[in-house]
Amino acid sequence: MTILVFDSGIGGLSVLREARMLMHDHRFVYVGDDAGFPYGDWDGEALTRRMVGLFETLIEQYQPQLAIVACNTASTLIMPALRERFTLPFVGIVPAIKPAAERTASGLITVLATPGTIQRPYTQELVKQFASHRQVTMVGATRLARLAEEHMQGLPIDTELLRAEIAPCFVERDGRRTDIITLGCTHYPFLVNEMRKLAPWPVDWLDPAEAVARQARTVLAREALVPDTANPTHDIAIMTSGSPPSTIVRLLVGLGLQLQSQSFPSLAQGGSSAEQGKTPV
């Protein structure tokens, strides 16, 4: 059985890692939309059209029985459109606001995400529903996802830029300090070790990747979807640009993924990123 894991770039590998551990007897197809990265710069309607078009090709080509949308920006926006258009089950990812609100000792928590995720009504509703009794700081980092992508490719980190990106997360109020930061982008867990070094005081960094993998496994059980052991195949990776940097190729191969090319007619029809609705930055 094939499970599709989709992200705006290579950040979703944090979810793929957990999913493979829990569902190792299934085949995985990882798709990174590096041609559209970063999603935080996109207009919502344009991003929805883009993703629906990509999934039309992916579902037809690979016939997955389950899809994991391992991108917070996309999950907080386009899940209803995907579920309306396609019949297969989808599992999304959202900031771990509920567990953060339950675990905090100081009552001060921070949601660190892309500006798009922070601004989505879905995220705001999560805060109202699960953390209205807490003091929640919302931080929309504009450059953190790209820093993570570069770090995963082995490029040096601009520590001052990283420090500036996470500085608003740390709040002191009435003798209390932020003690939990929930990561609202799948790219961010790959920077946690570096962020710990630059943090002004220790905090818990909540990564929702494991919870998403567990939810996917639950959906498989509920839908009675079982692996096809008769025709085992290798896990593969697809990057929508068609020509990812050699550093990304080495990363994917090192994770046991076979890089495979795939054409997307919807991208050829859509024109450039700016024409499709991506805001230049």
C-alpha positions as CSV (number, residue, x, y, z in Angstrom):
1,M,0.0,0.0,0.0
2,T,1.2,3.5,-0.9
3,I,1.2,6.4,1.5
4,L,1.8,9.9,0.1
5,V,3.7,12.5,2.2
6,F,3.5,16.0,0.8
7,D,5.3,19.1,1.8
8,S,6.3,22.5,0.4
9,G,10.0,21.4,0.4
10,I,12.1,19.0,2.5
11,G,10.8,19.9,5.9
12,G,8.1,17.2,5.7
13,L,11.0,14.6,6.0
14,S,10.5,15.1,9.8
15,V,7.0,13.6,9.4
16,L,8.2,10.9,6.9
17,R,10.8,9.8,9.5
18,E,8.2,9.2,12.1
19,A,5.7,7.7,9.7
20,R,8.2,5.1,8.4
21,M,9.0,4.1,12.0
22,L,5.3,3.4,12.8
23,M,4.3,2.0,9.4
24,H,7.4,0.5,8.1
25,D,5.6,-2.2,6.1
26,H,4.0,0.4,3.7
27,R,5.5,2.1,0.7
28,F,6.1,5.8,0.9
29,V,6.1,8.5,-1.8
30,Y,7.5,11.7,-0.6
31,V,6.7,14.8,-2.6
32,G,8.4,18.2,-2.0
33,D,7.0,21.1,-3.9
34,D,10.3,22.9,-4.1
35,A,9.1,24.8,-7.2
36,G,6.6,26.6,-5.0
37,F,8.6,26.9,-1.8
38,P,7.9,28.7,0.5
39,Y,4.2,28.4,0.9
40,G,4.0,31.2,3.4
41,D,4.3,33.7,0.5
42,W,1.3,32.4,-1.4
43,D,-2.2,33.8,-1.8
44,G,-4.6,31.3,-0.3
45,E,-6.8,30.8,-3.3
46,A,-3.8,30.4,-5.6
47,L,-2.2,27.8,-3.3
48,T,-5.4,25.8,-3.1
49,R,-5.6,25.7,-6.9
50,R,-1.9,24.7,-7.1
51,M,-2.2,21.8,-4.6
52,V,-5.4,20.4,-6.1
53,G,-3.7,20.3,-9.4
54,L,-0.6,18.6,-8.0
55,F,-2.7,16.0,-6.2
56,E,-4.7,15.2,-9.3
57,T,-1.5,14.1,-11.0
58,L,-0.1,12.3,-7.9
59,I,-3.2,10.4,-7.1
60,E,-3.6,9.3,-10.7
61,Q,0.0,8.2,-11.0
62,Y,0.7,6.5,-7.7
63,Q,-2.8,5.6,-6.4
64,P,-2.1,6.2,-2.7
65,Q,-4.5,4.9,-0.1
66,L,-3.6,7.7,2.3
67,A,-2.1,11.2,2.0
68,I,-0.3,13.1,4.7
69,V,-0.1,16.8,4.1
70,A,3.0,17.5,6.2
71,C,2.8,21.3,5.9
72,N,1.1,23.5,8.4
73,T,0.5,26.4,6.0
74,A,-1.3,24.0,3.6
75,S,-3.1,22.0,6.3
76,T,-4.7,25.1,7.8
77,L,-5.9,26.2,4.5
78,I,-6.6,23.6,1.8
79,M,-7.7,20.4,3.6
80,P,-11.4,21.0,3.0
81,A,-10.8,21.5,-0.8
82,L,-8.7,18.3,-1.0
83,R,-11.3,16.2,0.9
84,E,-14.1,17.6,-1.3
85,R,-12.2,16.8,-4.5
86,F,-10.7,13.4,-3.7
87,T,-12.1,10.3,-1.9
88,L,-8.9,9.0,-0.2
89,P,-8.3,9.9,3.4
90,F,-6.1,12.9,4.2
91,V,-4.2,13.6,7.4
92,G,-3.0,17.1,8.0
93,I,-0.7,18.8,10.5
94,V,-1.5,21.8,12.8
95,P,0.5,23.5,15.6
96,A,0.4,21.5,18.8
97,I,-1.5,24.2,20.7
98,K,-3.6,21.9,22.8
99,P,-0.7,19.9,24.4
100,A,1.2,23.1,24.9
101,A,-1.7,24.6,26.8
102,E,-1.9,21.4,28.9
103,R,1.7,21.1,29.7
104,T,2.8,24.7,30.4
105,A,3.7,25.5,34.0
106,S,4.2,29.3,33.5
107,G,1.0,29.8,31.4
108,L,3.1,31.5,28.7
109,I,3.3,29.6,25.4
110,T,4.4,30.5,22.0
111,V,3.3,29.3,18.5
112,L,6.2,29.6,16.1
113,A,5.1,29.2,12.5
114,T,5.1,30.9,9.1
115,P,3.1,34.1,8.7
116,G,0.5,32.2,6.7
117,T,-0.1,29.7,9.4
118,I,-0.3,32.3,12.1
119,Q,-2.9,34.3,10.2
120,R,-5.2,31.5,9.3
121,P,-8.6,31.5,11.0
122,Y,-8.1,27.8,11.7
123,T,-5.0,28.5,13.9
124,Q,-6.8,31.3,15.7
125,E,-9.7,29.0,16.4
126,L,-7.3,26.4,17.9
127,V,-6.0,29.0,20.3
128,K,-9.5,30.1,21.3
129,Q,-10.6,26.5,21.7
130,F,-7.7,25.0,23.6
131,A,-5.6,27.9,25.0
132,S,-8.0,30.7,25.9
133,H,-6.9,30.3,29.5
134,R,-3.2,30.8,28.6
135,Q,-1.2,33.7,27.3
136,V,-0.3,32.8,23.8
137,T,2.4,34.6,21.7
138,M,2.0,34.1,18.0
139,V,5.3,34.5,16.0
140,G,5.2,34.5,12.2
141,A,8.8,33.8,11.2
142,T,9.5,35.0,7.6
143,R,12.9,33.4,7.0
144,L,13.1,30.4,9.3
145,A,11.8,27.8,6.8
146,R,14.5,28.8,4.3
147,L,17.1,28.7,7.1
148,A,16.0,25.1,7.9
149,E,16.2,24.0,4.2
150,E,19.7,25.4,3.9
151,H,20.7,23.8,7.2
152,M,19.4,20.4,6.0
153,Q,21.5,20.8,2.9
154,G,24.6,21.2,5.0
155,L,25.0,24.9,4.4
156,P,26.3,27.2,7.3
157,I,23.7,28.8,9.5
158,D,23.5,32.6,9.9
159,T,23.3,32.5,13.7
160,E,22.4,36.1,14.1
161,L,19.5,35.8,11.7
162,L,18.3,32.7,13.5
163,R,18.6,34.4,16.8
164,A,16.5,37.3,15.5
165,E,13.9,35.0,14.1
166,I,13.3,33.2,17.4
167,A,13.8,36.2,19.8
168,P,10.0,37.2,19.9
169,C,9.2,33.7,21.1
170,F,10.6,34.4,24.6
171,V,8.4,36.5,26.8
172,E,8.8,37.5,30.4
173,R,5.7,38.6,32.3
174,D,5.0,39.1,36.0
175,G,8.0,37.0,37.0
176,R,7.0,34.2,34.6
177,R,8.7,33.1,31.4
178,T,7.7,31.3,28.2
179,D,8.3,27.6,28.9
180,I,6.9,25.9,25.8
181,I,7.3,26.8,22.1
182,T,5.1,24.7,19.7
183,L,6.6,24.4,16.2
184,G,4.1,25.2,13.5
185,C,6.2,24.3,10.5
186,T,7.7,20.9,9.7
187,H,11.0,22.5,8.7
188,Y,11.6,23.8,12.2
189,P,12.4,20.6,14.1
190,F,15.6,20.3,12.0
191,L,16.8,23.6,13.6
192,V,15.9,22.8,17.2
193,N,19.4,21.9,18.3
194,E,20.6,25.2,17.0
195,M,17.7,27.1,18.4
196,R,18.4,25.6,21.9
197,K,21.9,27.0,21.8
198,L,20.6,30.5,21.0
199,A,17.6,30.5,23.4
200,P,17.9,33.0,26.3
201,W,16.5,30.2,28.7
202,P,15.5,26.6,28.3
203,V,12.1,25.8,26.9
204,D,10.3,22.7,25.6
205,W,10.0,22.6,21.8
206,L,6.9,20.7,20.7
207,D,7.2,18.9,17.4
208,P,3.9,17.5,16.1
209,A,5.5,15.0,13.7
210,E,5.1,12.0,15.9
211,A,1.4,12.8,16.6
212,V,0.7,13.1,12.9
213,A,2.3,9.7,12.2
214,R,0.2,8.2,15.0
215,Q,-3.0,9.7,13.5
216,A,-2.1,8.4,10.1
217,R,-1.7,4.9,11.6
218,T,-5.1,5.3,13.3
219,V,-6.7,6.2,10.0
220,L,-5.2,3.2,8.3
221,A,-6.6,0.9,11.0
222,R,-10.0,2.6,10.8
223,E,-10.2,2.4,7.0
224,A,-8.9,-1.3,7.2
225,L,-6.1,-0.4,4.8
226,V,-3.3,-3.0,4.9
227,P,0.1,-3.2,3.2
228,D,0.5,-5.0,-0.1
229,T,3.4,-7.4,0.8
230,A,3.2,-9.2,-2.5
231,N,4.9,-6.4,-4.5
232,P,7.3,-4.6,-2.2
233,T,8.8,-1.5,-3.7
234,H,11.3,1.1,-2.7
235,D,10.2,4.4,-1.2
236,I,10.6,7.3,-3.6
237,A,10.9,11.0,-3.6
238,I,9.7,13.6,-6.1
239,M,10.6,17.2,-6.2
240,T,8.4,19.4,-8.4
241,S,11.2,21.5,-9.7
242,G,12.6,18.4,-11.5
243,S,16.1,19.5,-10.8
244,P,16.8,19.9,-7.0
245,P,20.3,20.9,-5.8
246,S,22.8,18.1,-5.4
247,T,22.7,18.7,-1.7
248,I,19.0,17.8,-1.6
249,V,19.6,14.8,-3.8
250,R,22.3,13.4,-1.4
251,L,20.0,14.0,1.5
252,L,17.1,12.1,0.0
253,V,19.3,9.2,-1.2
254,G,20.8,9.1,2.3
255,L,17.4,8.6,3.7
256,G,16.8,5.6,1.4
257,L,14.6,7.4,-1.0
258,Q,14.9,6.9,-4.8
259,L,14.6,10.2,-6.6
260,Q,12.1,10.0,-9.4
261,S,11.0,12.5,-12.0
262,Q,7.4,13.4,-12.5
263,S,5.7,15.9,-14.8
264,F,2.9,18.0,-13.5
265,P,0.6,19.4,-16.3
266,S,-1.0,21.8,-13.9
267,L,2.3,23.5,-13.3
268,A,3.0,23.8,-17.0
269,Q,-0.4,25.5,-17.5
270,G,0.0,27.8,-14.5
271,G,3.0,29.9,-15.6
272,S,5.4,31.5,-13.2
273,S,5.1,31.6,-9.4
274,A,4.1,35.3,-9.4
275,E,1.5,34.6,-12.1
276,Q,0.0,31.8,-10.0
277,G,-0.3,34.0,-6.9
278,K,2.9,33.9,-5.0
279,T,3.9,37.2,-3.5
280,P,7.5,38.1,-4.3
281,V,9.7,38.7,-1.3
